[in-house]
Amino acid sequence: MDVVTEKTDRRALLAAAVTVVLWASAFVSIRAAVESYSAGALALGRLVAGTVALVAILLIRREGWPARKAWPGIAVSGVLWFGVYMVALNWGETQVDAGTAAMVINTGPMMIALLAGFFLKEGFPRPLLIGMAVAFCGAVVVGISMSEGGAASILGVVACLVAAASWAVAIMVQKPALQHASALQVTTFGCAIGMVACLPFTGQLIDEAARAPLSATLNVIYLGVFPTALAFTTWAYALARTTAGRMGATTYVVPALVVLMAWVALGEVPGWLTFVGGALCLVGVAISRRK
């Protein structure tokens, strides 16, 4: 039994690692796509590509429809996480600088831990709380180092807070849904529901796709297939096998990875303060994963 549990933990950890790496790459890819696509159009294009990829995989695997008990969680998480979260985050990042957006969005994992402690009865393990505090401090340091200065847009900050809150609430309903459906089913139908919620942006997507350079459109497709279709599925797989609080804390690896990826892909050389913040994020996640 211990061997089986250990293998399950390793698979969940590997799935979580795939998720955070692909989500980190999404921030770099969004920077390129947002120059040609507006917030709503980018969200819809990403969800269309993700839904097509997920439905194809679902048909190949012949998993079919989720159980009836899974649908409430799938529907709510689909609207909130795949719909509201993506549009609010895209729009928020156009109103505030990247550093401010990163600091506000990183309140999401803390919201997840608090909500999971109360509503999912996961409690408040000391290593998790200490690790999240350290990791959040690291995210703030990274955000400050990336900030462009000046007054932040209040609406932009509110949009990022809406995105963080939507993410946290979505996890509370997605976790129970995974007891009645597979990770692929929950992700596929959640992504499809999010796509439907974003259909009002269809006109913008068509107009902007006609004018956008091929590189920007390829970034949208990449965002849909990898950081959405694949990463959200591996997230759901890992979430079904661990606590929501620990999964939320794991996402604090993302700021550190974004720094490295932006350095390699965009030539953005990080300062010493950014390195310190990234290191704190990694230390915090390591503490939070301790049992």
Legacy VTK file of the C-alpha trace (Angstrom):
# vtk DataFile Version 3.0
C-alpha trace
ASCII
DATASET POLYDATA
POINTS 291 float
0.000 0.000 0.000
2.848 2.403 0.840
4.484 1.670 -2.525
1.231 2.444 -4.351
0.787 5.686 -2.381
4.373 6.715 -3.122
3.887 6.115 -6.855
0.644 8.112 -6.775
2.382 10.999 -4.990
5.190 10.995 -7.551
2.738 11.052 -10.452
0.789 13.899 -8.855
4.018 15.828 -8.263
5.084 15.274 -11.885
1.665 16.459 -13.102
1.946 19.564 -10.913
5.429 20.226 -12.302
4.114 20.070 -15.883
1.363 22.506 -14.923
3.589 25.170 -13.371
6.133 25.016 -16.211
3.447 25.475 -18.870
1.630 28.179 -16.893
4.910 30.050 -16.535
5.437 29.835 -20.292
1.931 31.275 -20.759
2.964 34.612 -19.234
5.771 34.931 -21.776
3.498 33.915 -24.644
0.719 36.295 -23.564
3.156 39.215 -23.747
3.621 38.507 -27.436
-0.042 37.834 -28.231
-1.540 40.783 -26.328
0.063 43.227 -28.776
-2.328 42.009 -31.461
-5.287 40.587 -29.513
-7.550 42.279 -26.962
-8.362 40.643 -23.624
-11.648 39.009 -24.632
-10.499 37.915 -28.077
-7.327 36.388 -26.641
-9.317 34.460 -24.025
-11.797 33.160 -26.627
-9.089 32.179 -29.122
-7.167 30.362 -26.410
-10.294 28.504 -25.254
-11.302 27.532 -28.805
-7.879 25.996 -29.428
-7.934 24.295 -26.038
-11.433 22.882 -26.509
-10.616 21.465 -29.939
-7.500 19.738 -28.584
-9.283 18.385 -25.495
-12.327 17.090 -27.393
-10.038 15.272 -29.828
-8.198 13.585 -26.941
-11.485 12.770 -25.191
-12.827 11.078 -28.325
-9.615 9.104 -28.825
-9.731 7.901 -25.214
-13.498 7.283 -25.433
-14.150 8.678 -21.972
-17.607 10.019 -22.813
-19.740 12.301 -20.651
-19.017 12.970 -16.968
-21.339 11.633 -14.270
-24.290 13.833 -13.358
-22.872 14.656 -9.910
-19.776 16.188 -11.517
-21.664 18.717 -13.654
-22.304 21.449 -11.053
-18.582 21.689 -10.291
-17.651 21.515 -13.966
-20.140 24.240 -14.929
-19.167 26.674 -12.171
-15.414 26.161 -12.579
-15.809 26.444 -16.356
-17.473 29.858 -16.142
-15.269 31.213 -13.357
-11.837 29.820 -14.162
-11.877 29.314 -17.926
-14.122 32.303 -18.589
-14.023 35.087 -15.984
-10.446 34.422 -14.847
-8.878 34.543 -18.312
-10.712 37.669 -19.469
-10.142 39.519 -16.169
-6.450 38.603 -16.086
-5.845 39.585 -19.720
-7.631 42.914 -19.255
-6.010 43.607 -15.884
-2.539 43.138 -17.348
-3.277 45.824 -19.949
-4.187 48.310 -17.197
-1.347 47.751 -14.710
2.307 46.854 -15.101
3.430 43.233 -14.967
4.831 43.553 -11.452
1.590 44.863 -9.963
-0.448 42.209 -11.781
1.849 39.461 -10.498
1.552 40.651 -6.889
-2.256 40.846 -7.017
-2.758 37.538 -8.850
-0.556 35.762 -6.323
-3.180 36.363 -3.650
-5.034 33.531 -5.399
-3.136 30.624 -3.778
-3.658 32.202 -0.353
-7.394 32.452 -1.032
-7.382 28.798 -2.122
-5.671 27.680 1.101
-8.082 29.646 3.287
-11.216 28.523 1.445
-10.022 24.902 1.320
-9.294 24.965 5.039
-12.856 26.018 5.815
-15.038 24.547 3.056
-13.094 21.415 2.048
-12.112 20.679 5.653
-8.406 20.489 4.781
-7.432 22.390 7.899
-4.455 24.735 8.196
-1.226 22.694 8.448
1.627 24.764 9.849
4.123 23.931 7.039
1.551 25.017 4.467
0.870 28.346 6.164
4.556 29.110 6.747
5.505 28.057 3.216
2.769 30.155 1.631
3.785 33.193 3.667
7.407 32.840 2.527
6.400 32.186 -1.094
3.991 35.141 -1.135
6.758 37.411 0.159
8.903 36.122 -2.701
6.130 36.856 -5.204
5.821 40.401 -3.811
9.589 40.912 -4.150
9.456 39.673 -7.762
6.505 41.974 -8.406
8.281 45.004 -6.955
11.382 44.270 -9.022
9.253 44.050 -12.186
7.113 47.085 -11.418
7.406 50.026 -13.790
6.519 52.553 -11.108
3.815 55.178 -11.261
0.190 54.976 -10.152
-1.505 51.676 -10.791
-4.954 51.674 -12.364
-7.577 50.918 -9.715
-9.726 49.111 -12.282
-6.724 47.036 -13.347
-6.013 45.994 -9.760
-9.705 45.155 -9.258
-9.669 43.047 -12.438
-6.658 41.090 -11.171
-8.382 40.577 -7.812
-11.488 39.316 -9.610
-9.272 36.877 -11.521
-7.625 35.643 -8.308
-10.971 35.239 -6.510
-12.531 33.452 -9.514
-9.613 31.025 -9.550
-9.920 30.306 -5.824
-13.683 29.728 -5.878
-13.396 27.571 -9.005
-10.973 25.225 -7.230
-13.458 24.778 -4.367
-16.057 23.367 -6.765
-13.619 21.598 -9.089
-12.123 19.479 -6.306
-15.443 17.705 -5.454
-16.236 17.264 -9.159
-13.042 15.220 -9.550
-14.551 12.580 -7.263
-17.139 11.808 -9.953
-15.263 12.446 -13.220
-11.759 12.102 -14.630
-9.307 14.974 -14.907
-9.712 14.938 -18.695
-13.518 15.084 -18.503
-13.539 17.920 -15.963
-11.020 19.920 -17.992
-12.607 19.293 -21.397
-16.143 20.261 -20.479
-14.971 23.095 -18.214
-12.952 24.539 -21.089
-15.928 24.163 -23.465
-18.227 25.962 -21.008
-15.662 28.750 -20.616
-15.493 29.034 -24.411
-19.269 29.405 -24.631
-19.159 32.084 -21.920
-16.632 34.022 -24.032
-18.581 33.808 -27.311
-19.628 37.513 -27.079
-16.021 38.279 -28.084
-16.364 36.358 -31.371
-16.555 39.498 -33.499
-13.399 40.930 -31.919
-11.541 37.648 -32.406
-12.436 37.448 -36.107
-11.456 41.075 -36.783
-8.190 40.888 -34.842
-7.193 37.492 -36.269
-7.532 38.937 -39.781
-5.039 41.703 -38.948
-2.721 39.893 -36.520
0.679 38.606 -37.638
1.110 34.842 -37.837
3.417 34.801 -34.812
0.708 36.306 -32.564
-1.898 33.823 -33.791
0.507 30.932 -33.212
0.957 32.184 -29.659
-2.817 32.073 -29.149
-2.906 28.489 -30.448
0.030 27.553 -28.208
-1.771 29.056 -25.201
-4.827 26.956 -25.980
-3.101 23.621 -26.579
-0.370 23.616 -23.916
-0.961 26.037 -20.984
-4.728 25.394 -21.250
-5.534 21.912 -22.593
-2.494 20.074 -21.237
-1.685 22.124 -18.127
-5.257 22.347 -16.853
-5.609 18.577 -17.267
-2.412 17.841 -15.351
-3.580 20.335 -12.710
-6.883 18.466 -12.313
-5.048 15.129 -12.179
-2.795 16.378 -9.376
-5.631 18.168 -7.561
-7.595 14.908 -7.382
-4.642 13.298 -5.565
-3.630 16.000 -3.080
-5.117 18.909 -1.155
-6.237 22.138 -2.788
-4.062 24.129 -0.384
-0.877 22.321 -1.354
-1.712 22.593 -5.050
-2.287 26.323 -4.686
1.054 26.727 -2.902
2.806 24.854 -5.717
1.863 27.618 -8.165
4.265 29.973 -6.362
6.974 28.294 -8.442
5.515 30.098 -11.461
7.005 33.597 -10.748
10.504 32.105 -10.447
10.087 30.226 -13.727
8.670 33.283 -15.497
11.811 35.222 -14.568
14.045 32.533 -16.079
11.911 32.092 -19.210
11.718 35.846 -19.848
15.496 35.971 -19.488
16.019 33.211 -22.067
13.180 33.942 -24.505
12.845 37.720 -24.298
16.339 38.740 -23.207
14.954 40.422 -20.068
17.913 40.245 -17.701
16.605 40.020 -14.104
18.113 42.139 -11.337
19.403 40.811 -8.038
16.100 41.656 -6.299
14.232 39.481 -8.797
16.572 36.581 -8.093
16.002 36.978 -4.351
12.236 36.951 -4.839
12.394 33.881 -7.065
14.515 32.050 -4.506
12.017 32.896 -1.753
9.201 31.501 -3.903
11.034 28.202 -4.321
11.902 27.968 -0.605
8.291 28.700 0.340
6.942 25.999 -1.974
9.446 23.496 -0.576
8.280 24.265 2.983
4.607 24.023 2.043
5.097 20.573 0.489
6.470 19.123 3.735
4.177 16.770 5.608
LINES 1 292
291 0 1 2 3 4 5 6 7 8 9 10 11 12 13 14 15 16 17 18 19 20 21 22 23 24 25 26 27 28 29 30 31 32 33 34 35 36 37 38 39 40 41 42 43 44 45 46 47 48 49 50 51 52 53 54 55 56 57 58 59 60 61 62 63 64 65 66 67 68 69 70 71 72 73 74 75 76 77 78 79 80 81 82 83 84 85 86 87 88 89 90 91 92 93 94 95 96 97 98 99 100 101 102 103 104 105 106 107 108 109 110 111 112 113 114 115 116 117 118 119 120 121 122 123 124 125 126 127 128 129 130 131 132 133 134 135 136 137 138 139 140 141 142 143 144 145 146 147 148 149 150 151 152 153 154 155 156 157 158 159 160 161 162 163 164 165 166 167 168 169 170 171 172 173 174 175 176 177 178 179 180 181 182 183 184 185 186 187 188 189 190 191 192 193 194 195 196 197 198 199 200 201 202 203 204 205 206 207 208 209 210 211 212 213 214 215 216 217 218 219 220 221 222 223 224 225 226 227 228 229 230 231 232 233 234 235 236 237 238 239 240 241 242 243 244 245 246 247 248 249 250 251 252 253 254 255 256 257 258 259 260 261 262 263 264 265 266 267 268 269 270 271 272 273 274 275 276 277 278 279 280 281 282 283 284 285 286 287 288 289 290
